[in-house]
Amino acid sequence: MDVRLLFAILIISLVSFTYASDPSPLQDFCVAVKDDEAKVFVNGKICKDPNMVSANDFFFPGLNMPGNTSNPLGSKVTPVNVNQLPGLNTLGISLARIDFAPYGLNPPHTHPRGTENDIPLDL
């Protein structure tokens, strides 16, 4: 292969950019309101009034504490999604802390549509 072609491919790969998110979100943030009766959604749950948002809407206590693994599977899943942390609304983010006892198992499960909302929490 020609050295100039390899050099050109290297330069193009170094200067090209890839965007993996929506470049123009509808709003900066949309803190979720716990309202099961709400029928209006903006890419998630209904938004809280921005003047009523507090730092606690973006804080989840407990991820630093180990879960109780004294169950038949020897594991505990602590999910964090918009239901536990309202500030994640419309961001498409969720996470989970999984604690394992020695020889503990992570049971077979699925992630429908990429959400953590549907995993069983009573392990």
N, C-alpha and C positions, 0 to 999 in steps of 0.2 A: 504494500500500500504506500502511496505517496506520503511523505512526511508533511507536506503542506496541507493535505487533506486531513490528516490526524490532528495537526495543529489547529485548523479551522474548526473541527468538531469540538476540540477541547475548549476553545475560546467561546464558541456558541453555547456550550453546556454551562460554562461558568457565568455568562452574562444573562442567560434566560431566567425568567421568573415564573413561578407557578403559584397561583392563588387557589387555596383549598377552602375558601369560605366566601360567603356572599359579600361582595365589595360594598354594597349599600344596604345595610340593615334598615328595617323600618323605623327603629328607634334605638337609642343607646342602651336602654334597659327596660324591662317590663316585669316588675316583681309580681309574682302570682298572688292572687287572692284566693283563699280557701272558700270556694263557693260551688258546691256540687250542683246547684240549680242554675248556674250561669249558662247561657246559651250562645253568648258572643265570645269568640276566641280569636286571638291574633297569634297564629303559629304556636299555640300552647294553651295556657289558661288565661282567663281574663286578667287585665292589668290593674294593679293597685294605683291609686292616685299618686303621681310622683311627689307631691308635697307631703305625703304620709309615709314615704319610704324611710326606713332607718337602717343603721348598720347591722342590726340583728337580722334583717332580711337576707344578708349576705354571709351569715355565720352559721356553722353547724357544729355544735359541741359533741364530742364523743368519739371522733375518729382516733383520738390518741389513747383511748381505753380499750383493752382487749375484750373481746366478746366471750360469752359463756359457751364453752365447747363441750360441756358435759351433757351430750345427747348422743343418740345412736350413731350419727355420722361423724361426730368429733369435729364439727366445724360450725362456725357462726358467720353469717353474712350480714354486714351492716351497709345497707344501700343508702346512697345520697343522690337524690334526684330532686326534681321540682317540688315533689310532695314534702320533702324534708327541708329543702333549702329554696325558698321561693324566688330568690334572686337568680336562679338558673333558668327561669322561664324564658323561652324563645332562643336560648343559646345552644340547645342541642347537646348539652353536657350532662353526664351522669357518671358516677363512680361507685365503687363498692370496696369495702374493707372486708377481707375474708381471713378469719382466724382459724388455725388448725391445731388440734391436739396432736400428740404423736400418733401417727398412722391415721389421722383424720382424712376424710374424703370430701371432695366437692361433688355433690350429686349431679347427675346428668340434668341439663336444663337447656332452655333455648332463650334467645334474645329476640323476640318478635319485633320487627321493624326497628331494631337497634335500641330499644328502650329497656331500662331496668325496672320499669313499673310492673312487669308481669312475672317477676321471679317469686317463688314462694319464700316467705320470710319466716315461717314457723318451722325451722329445721330441728 
